[in-house]
Amino acid sequence: MNKRILAILLGGCLILSLSGCGKKPTPEMPEEPPVVEEPEIPIEPEDESEAVPAGTNPLTGMPMEPEYENNRPVAVMFNNLKAAQPQLGVSQADIIYEVPAEGGITRMLGLFQTLDGVGNLGSIRSTRAYYLELALGHDALLVHAGGSPEAYRDIPAWGVNNIDGVNGGPSQDAVFWRDAERRKNAGYEHSMLTSGEKVQAYLDKGKYRTEHQDGYTYTQAFAADGTPSGGQRAEQISIAFTSYKTGTFTYDASTGLYMIGQYGKDYIDGNTGEQVGVTNVLILETAISEIAGDSAGRLTVKMTGEGKGTYFCGGKSIPITWSKADRNSQFVYRLQDGTPLTLGSGKSYVCIISPKQSTVTIQ
């Protein structure tokens, strides 16, 4: 290659090199940080259902908090005169016993396995000896306001743990109060009230044992559906205890409950304003008679031994038998073939009547 051509080539390279150096460098764009996707956290739907307690109420077969299972029930004497309506707290009773008293009236004994959440109770009236036997059959603590001479004789003799609003002394008097409105409109004798809270506060002082002793068990079995197999239609029940008092039970298929009425009206709990309903109705037949020589016409009611009865559940009825070995024993219910009766899980209403004095109509 001649020297002239070589010089031209070297000059061109030099020009290109100088022009490249003179060019301003393009600044590099800063790198964007990488996009980090946050992991999606699955949203669980809210569980709107309430947790079912792990225990079982021995009086109803329904779930309850385990700490209440071994409670001694509280048995409350309810005034059931027409003038005393509405009663308070009856819809929360696990079992209601209704039994005739003197003069054609009836009184009720309400059994509560726990007083937790139970409001006012009443009105409270005096007890009789046969109500003591009902309470003893459940190893229950009795709440009452006074009693017949026989009841006051038997309370200490039979070892009945009781809270008395009339003759219980100052500490027991504090459990009760007279409702001013009832005293004004219904009368003094229909005005005595108490409450679940006040009764429980008294029991918490420790005078009485508040739990069953070791080994105590209830024999009554329950099932989700207690409708008797092969039972007769029984959607309307009318029980004329006496000429003064008739009770009615009307089956509501939508709830599975017998809705209660008395004195020609719905049986209302004054605490809630709602009609009282129960799953099971039992009618127990026994001997009832006046106590000889009793000026007030008080009654004696045979609570032990055995007798006939009728069981109602699910709009049907079936004949049964009942037995109670002694005053401290539970009622045992059986079908006519001797098979133990299984009740429907829920509250029960037990009517104790004399077949000679009371009339039952079933439709």
C-alpha positions as CSV (number, residue, x, y, z in Angstrom):
1,M,0.0,0.0,0.0
2,N,1.5,3.4,-0.9
3,K,2.1,6.0,1.7
4,R,-0.6,8.3,0.3
5,I,-3.4,5.9,0.8
6,L,-2.3,4.9,4.2
7,A,-2.2,8.5,5.3
8,I,-5.8,9.0,4.1
9,L,-7.0,6.0,6.0
10,L,-5.3,7.1,9.2
11,G,-6.7,10.6,8.9
12,G,-10.3,9.3,8.5
13,C,-10.0,7.1,11.6
14,L,-8.7,10.0,13.6
15,I,-11.6,12.2,12.5
16,L,-14.1,9.5,13.5
17,S,-12.4,9.1,16.8
18,L,-12.5,12.8,17.6
19,S,-16.2,13.1,16.7
20,G,-17.0,10.2,18.9
21,C,-15.3,11.7,21.9
22,G,-17.0,15.0,21.4
23,K,-20.5,13.5,21.6
24,K,-22.1,14.0,25.0
25,P,-22.9,10.6,26.7
26,T,-26.5,9.7,27.1
27,P,-27.2,9.3,30.8
28,E,-28.6,5.9,31.7
29,M,-32.1,5.8,33.1
30,P,-32.3,4.5,36.6
31,E,-33.6,1.0,36.9
32,E,-37.1,0.7,38.4
33,P,-37.3,-1.5,41.4
34,P,-38.9,-4.9,40.6
35,V,-42.6,-5.2,41.4
36,V,-43.1,-7.6,44.3
37,E,-46.5,-9.1,44.3
38,E,-47.9,-9.6,47.8
39,P,-49.4,-13.0,48.4
40,E,-53.2,-13.0,48.6
41,I,-54.5,-13.9,52.0
42,P,-57.7,-15.9,51.7
43,I,-60.6,-14.3,53.5
44,E,-62.5,-16.9,55.5
45,P,-66.2,-16.4,55.8
46,E,-67.5,-15.4,59.2
47,D,-69.0,-18.2,61.2
48,E,-72.3,-16.8,62.2
49,S,-73.4,-19.9,64.1
50,E,-72.9,-20.0,67.9
51,A,-70.7,-22.6,69.4
52,V,-72.8,-25.4,70.9
53,P,-72.0,-26.0,74.6
54,A,-70.3,-29.3,75.3
55,G,-72.5,-30.2,78.3
56,T,-76.1,-31.5,78.5
57,N,-78.9,-30.3,80.7
58,P,-80.1,-33.3,82.6
59,L,-83.6,-31.9,82.9
60,T,-84.1,-31.2,79.2
61,G,-81.5,-33.2,77.2
62,M,-80.4,-29.9,75.6
63,P,-76.9,-28.6,75.3
64,M,-75.6,-26.5,78.2
65,E,-72.3,-25.3,79.6
66,P,-70.6,-28.2,81.4
67,E,-70.2,-26.3,84.7
68,Y,-73.9,-26.4,85.2
69,E,-74.5,-30.1,84.6
70,N,-74.0,-31.2,88.2
71,N,-76.0,-28.3,89.7
72,R,-78.7,-29.0,92.2
73,P,-81.7,-27.5,90.5
74,V,-83.6,-24.6,92.0
75,A,-87.3,-25.3,92.5
76,V,-89.5,-22.2,92.7
77,M,-93.1,-22.0,94.0
78,F,-95.2,-20.0,91.6
79,N,-98.6,-18.4,92.5
80,N,-101.1,-19.4,89.8
81,L,-104.2,-17.5,90.7
82,K,-105.8,-15.5,87.9
83,A,-105.2,-12.3,89.8
84,A,-101.4,-13.1,89.9
85,Q,-100.9,-13.2,86.1
86,P,-98.6,-12.8,84.4
87,Q,-96.1,-14.9,86.1
88,L,-92.4,-14.0,85.7
89,G,-89.6,-16.3,84.6
90,V,-91.8,-19.4,83.9
91,S,-90.6,-19.6,80.3
92,Q,-87.1,-20.3,81.5
93,A,-88.0,-23.2,83.7
94,D,-86.8,-26.6,82.5
95,I,-89.7,-28.4,84.0
96,I,-93.0,-27.0,85.3
97,Y,-95.1,-29.1,87.6
98,E,-98.7,-28.0,88.1
99,V,-100.7,-29.6,90.9
100,P,-104.1,-28.7,92.5
101,A,-104.2,-26.9,95.8
102,E,-107.0,-26.0,98.2
103,G,-110.1,-24.2,97.0
104,G,-109.8,-25.5,93.4
105,I,-106.7,-23.5,92.6
106,T,-103.4,-24.8,91.3
107,R,-99.8,-23.9,92.0
108,M,-96.7,-24.5,90.0
109,L,-93.2,-25.6,90.8
110,G,-90.7,-24.5,88.3
111,L,-87.3,-26.4,88.1
112,F,-84.2,-24.4,86.9
113,Q,-81.0,-26.3,86.3
114,T,-79.1,-23.0,86.3
115,L,-80.1,-19.5,87.3
116,D,-77.6,-17.9,84.9
117,G,-79.5,-15.3,82.9
118,V,-82.8,-15.8,84.8
119,G,-84.4,-12.5,85.6
120,N,-87.3,-11.8,88.0
121,L,-89.3,-14.7,89.4
122,G,-92.8,-14.7,90.8
123,S,-95.0,-14.1,92.2
124,I,-93.8,-16.5,94.9
125,R,-96.3,-18.3,97.2
126,S,-96.4,-20.9,100.0
127,T,-95.5,-24.5,99.6
128,R,-97.2,-27.8,100.5
129,A,-95.9,-31.1,101.6
130,Y,-96.3,-32.7,98.1
131,Y,-94.3,-30.0,96.5
132,L,-91.5,-30.8,98.9
133,E,-91.6,-34.4,97.5
134,L,-91.3,-33.0,93.9
135,A,-88.3,-30.9,94.9
136,L,-86.6,-33.8,96.8
137,G,-87.0,-36.0,93.7
138,H,-84.6,-33.7,91.9
139,D,-82.3,-33.1,94.9
140,A,-83.4,-29.5,94.4
141,L,-83.2,-26.3,96.5
142,L,-86.7,-24.9,97.2
143,V,-87.6,-21.2,97.0
144,H,-91.0,-20.4,98.5
145,A,-92.9,-17.8,100.7
146,G,-94.5,-19.6,103.6
147,G,-96.1,-23.0,103.8
148,S,-98.8,-25.1,105.2
149,P,-98.5,-26.6,108.8
150,E,-97.6,-30.0,107.2
151,A,-94.9,-28.4,105.0
152,Y,-93.3,-26.6,107.9
153,R,-93.4,-29.9,109.9
154,D,-91.8,-31.8,107.0
155,I,-89.1,-29.3,105.8
156,P,-86.8,-30.0,108.8
157,A,-87.8,-33.7,109.1
158,W,-87.1,-34.4,105.5
159,G,-84.0,-32.3,105.2
160,V,-85.4,-29.9,102.6
161,N,-82.9,-27.1,101.8
162,N,-85.1,-24.0,101.3
163,I,-85.2,-20.3,101.0
164,D,-88.3,-18.9,102.7
165,G,-89.6,-15.4,102.1
166,V,-91.9,-15.4,105.1
167,N,-90.3,-17.3,107.9
168,G,-86.7,-17.6,106.8
169,G,-85.1,-14.8,108.9
170,P,-83.4,-11.6,107.7
171,S,-80.8,-13.2,105.5
172,Q,-83.5,-15.0,103.5
173,D,-85.9,-12.1,103.6
174,A,-83.2,-10.2,101.6
175,V,-83.7,-12.5,98.7
176,F,-87.3,-11.3,98.2
177,W,-89.2,-8.0,97.7
178,R,-92.7,-6.8,97.3
179,D,-93.5,-5.3,93.9
180,A,-95.2,-2.0,94.4
181,E,-97.3,-2.2,91.2
182,R,-98.5,-5.7,91.9
183,R,-99.2,-4.8,95.5
184,K,-101.4,-2.0,94.4
185,N,-103.2,-3.7,91.5
186,A,-103.3,-7.4,92.4
187,G,-103.0,-7.4,96.2
188,Y,-100.4,-7.9,98.8
189,E,-100.5,-11.7,98.6
190,H,-99.6,-11.6,94.9
191,S,-96.7,-9.2,95.1
192,M,-93.7,-11.1,96.4
193,L,-90.9,-11.5,93.8
194,T,-87.3,-12.7,93.7
195,S,-84.8,-13.0,91.0
196,G,-82.3,-15.6,89.7
197,E,-79.5,-13.2,90.6
198,K,-80.7,-12.7,94.3
199,V,-81.3,-16.5,94.8
200,Q,-77.8,-17.3,93.4
201,A,-76.2,-14.7,95.5
202,Y,-77.7,-16.3,98.6
203,L,-76.6,-19.8,97.5
204,D,-73.1,-18.5,96.9
205,K,-72.8,-17.8,100.6
206,G,-72.4,-21.6,101.1
207,K,-75.2,-22.5,103.5
208,Y,-76.4,-25.3,101.2
209,R,-74.7,-27.8,99.0
210,T,-75.2,-26.5,95.4
211,E,-74.0,-29.6,93.5
212,H,-75.2,-33.1,93.4
213,Q,-73.2,-35.6,95.5
214,D,-70.8,-38.0,93.7
215,G,-72.7,-40.7,91.9
216,Y,-75.9,-38.8,91.5
217,T,-77.4,-39.5,88.1
218,Y,-80.7,-38.7,86.3
219,T,-82.4,-41.7,84.7
220,Q,-84.5,-39.9,82.1
221,A,-83.5,-40.3,78.5
222,F,-84.0,-37.8,75.7
223,A,-84.1,-37.9,71.9
224,A,-84.1,-35.2,69.3
225,D,-87.6,-36.3,68.3
226,G,-89.7,-37.6,71.1
227,T,-92.9,-38.1,69.0
228,P,-94.3,-41.4,70.3
229,S,-94.3,-44.2,67.7
230,G,-97.9,-45.2,66.9
231,G,-99.3,-42.4,69.1
232,Q,-102.8,-41.0,68.7
233,R,-103.4,-37.5,67.2
234,A,-103.2,-35.0,70.0
235,E,-102.9,-31.4,68.7
236,Q,-105.3,-29.9,71.2
237,I,-105.3,-30.8,74.9
238,S,-107.6,-29.4,77.5
239,I,-107.1,-30.2,81.2
240,A,-109.8,-29.1,83.6
241,F,-108.0,-29.5,86.9
242,T,-111.1,-28.1,88.7
243,S,-114.0,-25.9,87.9
244,Y,-111.8,-22.9,88.6
245,K,-108.7,-23.8,86.5
246,T,-108.5,-25.2,83.0
247,G,-105.2,-25.4,81.1
248,T,-104.8,-25.8,77.4
249,F,-101.9,-27.0,75.2
250,T,-102.0,-26.4,71.4
251,Y,-99.5,-28.0,69.2
252,D,-97.6,-25.7,66.8
253,A,-96.0,-27.9,64.1
254,S,-93.8,-25.0,62.9
255,T,-91.9,-25.0,66.3
256,G,-92.6,-28.5,67.6
257,L,-93.9,-27.0,70.8
258,Y,-97.2,-27.2,72.7
259,M,-98.2,-23.6,73.3
260,I,-99.9,-23.1,76.7
261,G,-103.0,-21.3,77.7
262,Q,-105.0,-20.8,80.8
263,Y,-107.9,-18.7,82.0
264,G,-109.1,-18.4,78.4
265,K,-105.9,-16.6,77.4
266,D,-102.3,-17.3,76.2
267,Y,-100.0,-18.2,79.1
268,I,-97.6,-15.3,79.0
269,D,-94.2,-14.8,80.8
270,G,-94.3,-11.3,82.1
271,N,-90.5,-11.0,81.6
272,T,-90.7,-11.5,77.9
273,G,-94.3,-10.8,76.9
274,E,-94.3,-14.1,75.0
275,Q,-96.4,-17.2,75.2
276,V,-94.9,-20.1,77.0
277,G,-94.3,-23.3,75.0
278,V,-92.9,-26.8,75.9
279,T,-91.7,-29.8,74.0
280,N,-93.2,-32.5,76.3
281,V,-96.6,-32.6,78.2
282,L,-97.2,-35.3,80.7
283,I,-100.4,-36.0,82.6
284,L,-99.9,-38.1,85.7
285,E,-103.0,-39.6,87.5
286,T,-102.9,-40.0,91.3
287,A,-105.0,-39.9,94.4
288,I,-105.9,-36.4,95.7
289,S,-108.1,-35.7,98.7
290,E,-108.7,-33.1,101.4
291,I,-106.7,-33.4,104.6
292,A,-109.1,-34.5,107.3
293,G,-110.0,-31.7,109.7
294,D,-108.1,-29.0,107.7
295,S,-110.1,-25.8,108.0
296,A,-108.7,-24.4,104.8
297,G,-109.5,-27.5,102.8
298,R,-105.8,-28.3,102.0
299,L,-105.0,-31.4,100.0
300,T,-102.9,-34.5,100.3
301,V,-101.5,-35.7,97.0
302,K,-100.0,-39.2,96.6
303,M,-96.6,-38.7,95.0
304,T,-95.0,-42.1,95.6
305,G,-95.9,-45.5,94.3
306,E,-97.2,-45.8,90.7
307,G,-100.0,-44.8,88.5
308,K,-101.2,-44.2,84.9
309,G,-100.5,-41.3,82.7
310,T,-100.4,-39.9,79.2
311,Y,-97.4,-38.5,77.3
312,F,-97.7,-35.9,74.5
313,C,-95.0,-34.8,72.1
314,G,-95.0,-33.9,68.4
315,G,-98.7,-33.6,68.2
316,K,-99.3,-37.2,69.3
317,S,-100.0,-39.0,72.6
318,I,-99.5,-42.4,74.1
319,P,-100.5,-44.0,77.4
320,I,-97.7,-44.4,80.0
321,T,-97.2,-45.4,83.6
322,W,-95.3,-43.5,86.2
323,S,-93.5,-44.6,89.4
324,K,-91.7,-42.9,92.3
325,A,-90.1,-45.2,94.8
326,D,-90.0,-42.7,97.7
327,R,-90.0,-39.0,98.4
328,N,-86.4,-38.6,97.5
329,S,-86.6,-40.6,94.2
330,Q,-87.1,-39.3,90.7
331,F,-90.2,-40.0,88.6
332,V,-89.7,-43.0,86.2
333,Y,-91.9,-43.0,83.1
334,R,-92.5,-46.2,81.1
335,L,-94.5,-47.3,78.1
336,Q,-97.3,-49.8,78.8
337,D,-94.9,-52.7,77.8
338,G,-92.5,-51.6,80.5
339,T,-90.0,-49.9,78.1
340,P,-88.5,-46.7,79.6
341,L,-90.1,-43.6,78.0
342,T,-87.8,-41.3,76.0
343,L,-88.8,-37.7,76.1
344,G,-88.2,-35.1,73.3
345,S,-85.2,-32.9,74.0
346,G,-86.6,-29.7,75.4
347,K,-88.8,-28.4,78.3
348,S,-91.5,-30.4,79.9
349,Y,-94.8,-29.6,81.6
350,V,-96.1,-32.1,84.1
351,C,-99.8,-32.0,85.2
352,I,-100.6,-34.0,88.2
353,I,-104.4,-34.7,88.5
354,S,-107.0,-36.9,90.1
355,P,-109.0,-38.8,87.4
356,K,-112.0,-38.5,89.7
357,Q,-111.9,-34.7,89.9
358,S,-110.3,-33.6,86.7
359,T,-111.3,-33.9,83.1
360,V,-108.9,-34.3,80.1
361,T,-110.1,-33.7,76.5
362,I,-107.8,-34.5,73.5
363,Q,-108.3,-33.6,69.9
